[in-house]
């Protein structure tokens, strides 16, 4: 029987969830089985070619909303669809999941909060199946006795992410890139501290960041770090004062560039100017989209060897190193049980890895080339979408 799928989250190209939806929908349309959207798509955020391909889905969304309006306050059973429910930390679902249920109901989640109390477990077990985006998340569920779990690893779109010629935008600077929304989990405090040390040795070094957070309140968690006990201020325009924050912690003004919010079309040109990309993240529930984009642009990458990052690291004889790994991982305090697997990376080791890339450019290129081949061969959005749809089968 053909599995018709309905999605409870918004299609957009401004965050990871949206990209999961966009590429899943594109794949299903190619298969002749377009999904039903239960959340209004943000068509204005899509690249023109994707907007054109997905516009036909708006009609289905409008029809199902009209149906729901005829039955206010009631749950709508979509008997011809399996509904994919977007879940957040704690396995909590959004409003569309409260309004719509399907023939089968599949929970989709990438989580970093590892607390499994009775209520969380009840929510997790209420779905016919769960689909996660890392071996780390799957193992945590297995430890709780939940084994009906599929895995689909996210990817990049080679039509927008790939190596490009450098324009010389930053001259002859040694450019270090760091991306990901600012928060304690992403460890920008470790990046700042390590870069400050590295830049003192190499004055030509430049840190280029894409750290803005569309949920600025979340960024205040960075104050948990003893390295950066004062978080960035939020300006009157609702944007984080990233540059002022970096200067507070000793990075010279002429060694730091804040890119603000970066559009999809800007990613590859920016990464083309970079000699290294650093990700000392404390935890990733999935595999880190920004890190994969850096790998997919041929940039030498430094990754913390923990949680979802482990699905990107290839440190064996058959697959020589495709990145520099931060292996000095110290378990984080976990008194509440909500940070199982979280790790603290060593500032000193991150400095060492930056020095290695700076010192041996031939080895840096060799590892970056292997990462590029790996990402393009195994971690594309088209490969993800096929695996994801298969994993959602009940």
Backbone torsions as a table, in degrees:
resi	resn	phi	psi	omega
1	UNK	NA	134.8	178.1
2	UNK	-66.7	133.5	179.7
3	UNK	-92.8	111.8	175.1
4	UNK	-90.7	130.4	-173.7
5	UNK	-112.5	143.8	173.4
6	UNK	-122.1	139.1	-176.3
7	UNK	-111.5	134.2	-177.4
8	UNK	-95.4	1.7	-177.6
9	UNK	-118.2	164.6	-172.4
10	UNK	-79.6	135.6	171.6
11	UNK	-79.7	123.7	177.7
12	UNK	-159.7	163.1	176.7
13	UNK	-114.2	26.6	-180.0
14	UNK	-108.0	-3.2	173.7
15	UNK	-155.8	170.8	-173.0
16	UNK	-60.6	-44.6	179.3
17	UNK	-57.7	-44.1	-179.1
18	UNK	-61.8	-39.2	179.6
19	UNK	-67.6	-38.2	174.5
20	UNK	-56.5	-46.2	-179.3
21	UNK	-66.5	-44.4	-178.7
22	UNK	-58.6	-49.8	-174.4
23	UNK	-75.7	-28.0	172.4
24	UNK	-66.2	-43.8	-179.9
25	UNK	-64.6	-42.3	177.9
26	UNK	-59.5	-43.1	179.7
27	UNK	-63.3	-44.3	-178.4
28	UNK	-67.3	-36.1	176.5
29	UNK	-64.4	-41.5	177.6
30	UNK	-60.8	-31.4	179.4
31	UNK	-81.7	-4.5	-178.2
32	UNK	78.7	23.0	180.0
33	UNK	-136.4	66.2	-175.8
34	UNK	-57.2	142.1	-179.2
35	UNK	-77.9	162.1	172.1
36	UNK	-95.5	128.1	179.1
37	UNK	-93.6	130.0	179.0
38	UNK	-106.9	2.2	174.1
39	UNK	-133.2	140.5	-175.7
40	UNK	-63.2	125.4	-179.9
41	UNK	-71.8	145.7	177.0
42	UNK	-92.4	74.5	-173.2
43	UNK	-60.0	-30.8	-177.2
44	UNK	-67.1	-16.7	-179.5
45	UNK	-89.0	-7.8	-173.8
46	UNK	-87.5	149.2	170.7
47	UNK	-61.7	148.0	-173.9
48	UNK	-51.4	-41.8	-177.5
49	UNK	-66.9	-37.0	178.1
50	UNK	-73.7	-36.5	177.4
51	UNK	-60.9	-43.5	-179.4
52	UNK	-64.0	-41.4	-177.7
53	UNK	-68.9	-27.7	-172.8
54	UNK	-105.0	-5.1	-176.8
55	UNK	-58.6	-31.4	-177.5
56	UNK	-64.2	-16.8	-178.4
57	UNK	-77.1	-15.9	-178.0
58	UNK	-64.2	-33.7	-179.8
59	UNK	-62.1	-43.3	178.7
60	UNK	-63.7	-40.1	177.7
61	UNK	-60.7	-45.8	-178.7
62	UNK	-63.5	-38.9	-179.7
63	UNK	-66.8	-42.1	-177.7
64	UNK	-71.8	-29.9	175.9
65	UNK	-70.0	-36.7	176.8
66	UNK	-63.8	-39.6	177.1
67	UNK	-62.0	-44.2	-179.5
68	UNK	-64.3	-35.9	-179.4
69	UNK	-64.9	-26.4	178.8
70	UNK	-75.6	-13.1	-177.6
71	UNK	-132.2	64.1	-176.5
72	UNK	-59.6	136.8	177.1
73	UNK	77.7	1.5	-178.2
74	UNK	-110.1	151.1	175.2
75	UNK	-81.8	130.0	-179.0
76	UNK	-94.7	124.1	176.9
77	UNK	-93.0	117.4	178.5
78	UNK	-96.9	88.9	-169.1
79	UNK	-68.2	-20.9	-177.8
80	UNK	-96.7	6.5	-175.6
81	UNK	-130.1	145.7	163.4
82	UNK	-92.6	125.2	-175.7
83	UNK	-95.4	128.4	176.1
84	UNK	-96.9	118.1	-173.9
85	UNK	-102.0	120.6	175.9
86	UNK	-74.2	124.0	-177.3
87	UNK	-116.8	144.6	175.4
88	UNK	-104.0	-176.2	176.7
89	UNK	-50.9	139.2	-175.0
90	UNK	82.7	5.4	-179.6
91	UNK	58.4	36.3	176.8
92	UNK	-88.2	143.7	-177.7
93	UNK	-107.8	161.3	179.2
94	UNK	-89.9	178.4	-177.1
95	UNK	-54.4	-40.9	179.8
96	UNK	-58.3	-31.0	-180.0
97	UNK	-71.5	-22.2	176.5
98	UNK	-77.9	-26.6	-177.5
99	UNK	-91.5	-28.3	-170.9
100	UNK	-128.1	136.5	171.4
101	UNK	-130.6	159.1	-175.5
102	UNK	-120.3	-177.2	173.0
103	UNK	-55.5	-43.3	170.4
104	UNK	-132.2	157.1	-177.2
105	UNK	-129.5	120.1	-175.4
106	UNK	-114.0	125.7	176.3
107	UNK	-88.1	132.9	179.5
108	UNK	-118.1	127.7	-171.6
109	UNK	-155.2	145.0	164.0
110	UNK	-128.6	113.7	-169.7
111	UNK	-126.3	148.6	175.7
112	UNK	-115.8	-21.6	175.1
113	UNK	-81.0	112.8	-170.6
114	UNK	-99.9	14.5	179.0
115	UNK	-70.2	124.4	177.8
116	UNK	-121.7	77.2	173.4
117	UNK	-87.1	-175.8	-174.2
118	UNK	-61.4	-40.2	-178.9
119	UNK	-67.8	-42.2	178.8
120	UNK	-63.0	-45.3	-179.9
121	UNK	-63.0	-37.9	178.5
122	UNK	-63.1	-42.4	177.9
123	UNK	-65.1	-42.9	-179.3
124	UNK	-62.6	-38.4	-176.9
125	UNK	-82.9	-4.4	-179.2
126	UNK	-78.1	-8.7	-178.8
127	UNK	-98.1	150.7	178.9
128	UNK	-66.7	-26.6	178.8
129	UNK	-160.9	156.2	172.8
130	UNK	-119.8	146.5	174.3
131	UNK	-127.0	128.0	-178.6
132	UNK	-119.8	175.2	-174.2
133	UNK	-121.8	23.6	175.4
134	UNK	-161.9	153.9	173.8
135	UNK	-65.0	-31.5	177.1
136	UNK	-58.2	-50.4	179.4
137	UNK	-64.4	-39.7	179.8
138	UNK	-63.3	-41.7	-178.0
139	UNK	-66.4	-38.6	177.5
140	UNK	-60.2	-39.9	177.8
141	UNK	-68.6	-40.9	178.2
142	UNK	-60.0	-37.2	178.5
143	UNK	-63.2	-21.8	177.5
144	UNK	-96.3	6.0	179.0
145	UNK	83.4	12.1	178.6
146	UNK	-100.1	109.6	-172.3
147	UNK	-116.8	-10.3	177.9
148	UNK	-82.4	71.3	-171.1
149	UNK	-131.9	126.9	173.4
150	UNK	-98.5	157.4	179.5
151	UNK	-127.3	132.5	172.8
152	UNK	-137.0	121.1	-175.4
153	UNK	-92.7	129.2	-174.2
154	UNK	-69.0	173.3	-173.9
155	UNK	-153.0	-157.2	179.8
156	UNK	-129.4	164.6	177.4
157	UNK	-104.7	107.0	-177.4
158	UNK	-60.8	-15.9	178.2
159	UNK	-75.8	-16.1	178.2
160	UNK	-122.1	-21.1	-177.5
161	UNK	-116.0	118.9	178.7
162	UNK	-178.1	165.9	179.4
163	UNK	-61.0	142.2	177.5
164	UNK	-134.7	155.3	175.4
165	UNK	-64.4	145.2	176.3
166	UNK	-75.6	144.8	178.5
167	UNK	-98.3	-10.5	-175.7
168	UNK	78.9	21.9	-178.7
169	UNK	-52.8	-35.1	-178.6
170	UNK	-110.6	20.2	177.8
171	UNK	62.6	-135.2	-177.6
172	UNK	-100.5	24.0	178.4
173	UNK	-69.5	151.1	171.7
174	UNK	-89.7	104.3	-168.1
175	UNK	-95.7	123.1	177.3
176	UNK	-108.2	125.4	-179.3
177	UNK	-103.0	140.8	171.8
178	UNK	-138.5	127.0	-178.0
179	UNK	-133.9	160.0	-178.8
180	UNK	125.0	142.9	-175.8
181	UNK	-60.2	137.4	-174.4
182	UNK	-66.1	120.7	176.0
183	UNK	-169.9	161.2	-177.8
184	UNK	-54.6	-42.0	-177.3
185	UNK	-59.6	-33.1	-176.9
186	UNK	-83.6	-11.1	170.4
187	UNK	64.8	38.8	174.6
188	UNK	-64.7	-23.2	175.7
189	UNK	-63.3	-38.1	177.3
190	UNK	-68.2	-39.8	177.9
191	UNK	-60.0	-50.3	-178.5
192	UNK	-58.6	-45.9	-176.5
193	UNK	-65.7	-45.2	179.9
194	UNK	-67.0	-41.8	-178.8
195	UNK	-65.1	-37.8	179.1
196	UNK	-58.1	-43.1	178.2
197	UNK	-66.3	-46.3	-178.4
198	UNK	-62.4	-42.2	-177.0
199	UNK	-68.6	-29.4	175.7
200	UNK	-63.9	-30.2	177.6
201	UNK	-85.1	-29.1	-175.8
202	UNK	-130.4	85.8	-174.7
203	UNK	-59.7	-18.1	179.0
204	UNK	-79.6	-4.6	-178.0
205	UNK	-70.8	143.8	-178.9
206	UNK	-135.6	127.6	177.3
207	UNK	-97.7	120.8	179.3
208	UNK	-112.9	124.5	-172.9
209	UNK	-124.6	149.6	170.5
210	UNK	-128.0	78.3	-170.7
211	UNK	-110.8	-0.9	-175.0
212	UNK	-62.9	150.1	-173.2
213	UNK	-126.7	120.7	179.2
214	UNK	-68.0	-11.7	172.5
215	UNK	-115.9	77.1	-171.4
216	UNK	-57.9	-28.1	179.2
217	UNK	-61.1	-32.1	179.6
218	UNK	-63.8	-28.4	-177.4
219	UNK	-67.0	-20.1	-178.2
220	UNK	-64.7	-17.5	178.8
221	UNK	-64.5	-16.7	179.7
222	UNK	-61.8	-21.1	179.5
223	UNK	-68.7	-9.8	174.4
224	UNK	-64.6	-22.0	-177.1
225	UNK	-80.8	134.2	173.6
226	UNK	-68.1	-16.1	178.1
227	UNK	-73.9	-31.1	-177.5
228	UNK	-139.3	69.9	-174.3
229	UNK	-70.9	-10.1	175.8
230	UNK	-112.3	118.1	-177.6
231	UNK	-77.2	167.4	176.5
232	UNK	-67.0	148.1	175.5
233	UNK	-76.8	157.6	174.6
234	UNK	-104.4	123.3	-178.1
235	UNK	-73.7	173.3	179.6
236	UNK	-62.9	-20.8	178.2
237	UNK	-87.7	4.4	179.2
238	UNK	82.9	6.1	-179.2
239	UNK	-102.8	148.9	179.3
240	UNK	-70.8	141.9	175.7
241	UNK	-88.7	75.3	-173.0
242	UNK	-66.0	-47.1	-175.9
243	UNK	-61.5	-45.2	179.5
244	UNK	-60.6	-38.8	179.3
245	UNK	-65.2	-43.6	179.6
246	UNK	-63.4	-40.6	179.9
247	UNK	-65.8	-34.5	178.5
248	UNK	-56.9	-34.4	-176.1
249	UNK	-101.4	26.4	163.8
250	UNK	92.4	5.3	176.0
251	UNK	-82.7	126.1	-178.3
252	UNK	-61.3	146.4	-177.7
253	UNK	-57.8	-37.3	-177.6
254	UNK	-83.7	6.1	179.7
255	UNK	-116.6	16.0	-175.0
256	UNK	-141.2	133.0	175.3
257	UNK	-130.3	124.7	174.9
258	UNK	-101.0	122.3	-175.2
259	UNK	-84.8	-11.2	-174.7
260	UNK	71.7	-153.3	177.2
261	UNK	-78.0	130.3	-174.4
262	UNK	-106.4	123.9	177.0
263	UNK	-78.1	161.8	-177.2
264	UNK	-56.8	-38.5	-177.8
265	UNK	-72.6	-11.4	-178.9
266	UNK	-92.0	-17.3	-169.4
267	UNK	-62.7	-55.4	-176.8
268	UNK	-62.5	-44.6	178.0
269	UNK	-61.0	-36.4	178.0
270	UNK	-67.2	-47.7	-177.9
271	UNK	-65.6	-25.1	178.1
272	UNK	-62.3	-22.9	-177.6
273	UNK	-90.4	-0.5	-169.9
274	UNK	-104.3	142.5	177.1
275	UNK	-96.5	-13.3	179.1
276	UNK	-159.6	152.4	173.7
277	UNK	-132.9	134.1	-170.9
278	UNK	-121.3	135.9	-177.9
279	UNK	-142.1	80.1	178.6
280	UNK	-87.0	36.1	-170.9
281	UNK	-56.3	144.6	179.5
282	UNK	-79.8	-28.0	179.9
283	UNK	-162.5	140.5	172.2
284	UNK	-135.3	120.0	177.5
285	UNK	-73.5	-27.6	172.8
286	UNK	-110.1	-144.5	-174.7
287	UNK	-112.2	8.6	175.2
288	UNK	77.0	92.9	-177.1
289	UNK	-60.8	-40.7	-176.9
290	UNK	-66.0	-39.8	177.5
291	UNK	-62.4	-41.4	178.2
292	UNK	-65.8	-35.6	177.6
293	UNK	-66.1	-38.5	176.0
294	UNK	-63.9	-45.2	176.5
295	UNK	-60.3	-41.4	-178.4
296	UNK	-70.8	-11.6	175.6
297	UNK	-102.4	6.2	176.4
298	UNK	77.6	25.5	179.3
299	UNK	-94.7	133.3	173.9
300	UNK	-60.1	131.2	-170.9
301	UNK	-121.4	140.3	173.2
302	UNK	-111.1	124.9	-176.0
303	UNK	-125.5	138.6	169.7
304	UNK	-70.4	135.3	-176.8
305	UNK	-87.1	73.7	178.0
306	UNK	-152.4	162.4	170.7
307	UNK	42.5	-128.8	-174.9
308	UNK	-66.2	-23.1	177.5
309	UNK	-60.4	-26.8	-177.5
310	UNK	-62.0	-22.6	177.6
311	UNK	-77.9	-4.5	178.0
312	UNK	-106.3	-15.6	-173.0
313	UNK	-91.5	132.6	-179.6
314	UNK	-122.6	78.0	-173.5
315	UNK	-100.4	45.3	-179.1
316	UNK	-124.1	169.7	-173.4
317	UNK	-62.4	-37.1	-178.6
318	UNK	-72.2	-26.5	-179.7
319	UNK	-130.6	86.8	-176.6
320	UNK	-56.8	161.3	-174.0
321	UNK	-46.3	130.2	176.6
322	UNK	-109.2	8.1	178.3
323	UNK	-164.2	-179.6	169.9
324	UNK	-103.2	128.7	-175.5
325	UNK	-107.2	140.1	173.8
326	UNK	-90.8	100.2	-172.0
327	UNK	-95.5	-13.1	177.5
328	UNK	-82.5	80.0	-173.9
329	UNK	-104.9	121.9	179.4
330	UNK	-105.4	124.0	179.7
331	UNK	-57.3	138.4	179.1
332	UNK	-79.4	150.2	172.5
333	UNK	-54.8	140.3	-173.5
334	UNK	-140.7	51.5	-175.4
335	UNK	-65.7	-27.1	-179.2
336	UNK	-93.3	-4.6	-179.0
337	UNK	76.3	10.8	-176.4
338	UNK	-101.5	7.0	-179.9
339	UNK	-133.8	39.7	176.9
340	UNK	-64.0	126.2	179.5
341	UNK	90.8	-13.6	177.1
342	UNK	-64.0	140.7	-177.0
343	UNK	-134.6	150.2	176.3
344	UNK	-102.4	125.6	178.0
345	UNK	-85.3	154.9	-179.8
346	UNK	-84.2	125.2	175.0
347	UNK	-59.4	-43.7	-178.0
348	UNK	-62.1	-40.1	179.5
349	UNK	-67.5	-37.4	177.1
350	UNK	-62.5	-40.3	175.7
351	UNK	-61.0	-43.5	179.4
352	UNK	-59.3	-42.5	-179.0
353	UNK	-68.3	-38.3	174.8
354	UNK	-62.3	-40.6	177.8
355	UNK	-62.6	-39.2	-179.9
356	UNK	-63.5	-42.9	178.4
357	UNK	-66.5	-41.8	179.5
358	UNK	-63.5	-37.0	-174.5
359	UNK	-78.8	-39.9	-172.0
360	UNK	-123.1	86.5	-176.3
361	UNK	-70.3	-28.8	179.1
362	UNK	-66.7	-44.3	177.6
363	UNK	-66.2	-37.1	177.4
364	UNK	-59.4	-45.2	179.6
365	UNK	-66.0	-39.1	-179.1
366	UNK	-62.0	-44.5	179.9
367	UNK	-68.9	-39.4	178.8
368	UNK	-63.9	-38.2	178.0
369	UNK	-64.7	-39.1	178.2
370	UNK	-67.6	-38.1	177.4
371	UNK	-64.7	-41.7	179.2
372	UNK	-60.7	-45.0	179.1
373	UNK	-64.0	-39.7	178.8
374	UNK	-63.1	-48.7	-178.0
375	UNK	-64.0	-46.4	-178.2
376	UNK	-69.3	-29.4	-178.4
377	UNK	-83.0	-32.9	-171.2
378	UNK	-125.7	-20.7	-171.0
379	UNK	-124.3	65.2	173.5
380	UNK	-107.5	160.6	177.5
381	UNK	-65.4	-32.0	179.0
382	UNK	-67.0	-40.0	176.8
383	UNK	-66.5	-40.6	177.4
384	UNK	-58.7	-49.0	-174.3
385	UNK	-60.2	-41.8	179.1
386	UNK	-63.6	-44.8	179.4
387	UNK	-67.3	-36.5	-178.3
388	UNK	-66.3	-47.5	179.7
389	UNK	-61.3	-41.1	177.7
390	UNK	-64.1	-39.9	-178.4
391	UNK	-67.5	-24.5	-178.2
392	UNK	-81.4	-6.1	-179.8
393	UNK	-64.3	133.5	-177.8
394	UNK	-107.8	NA	NA
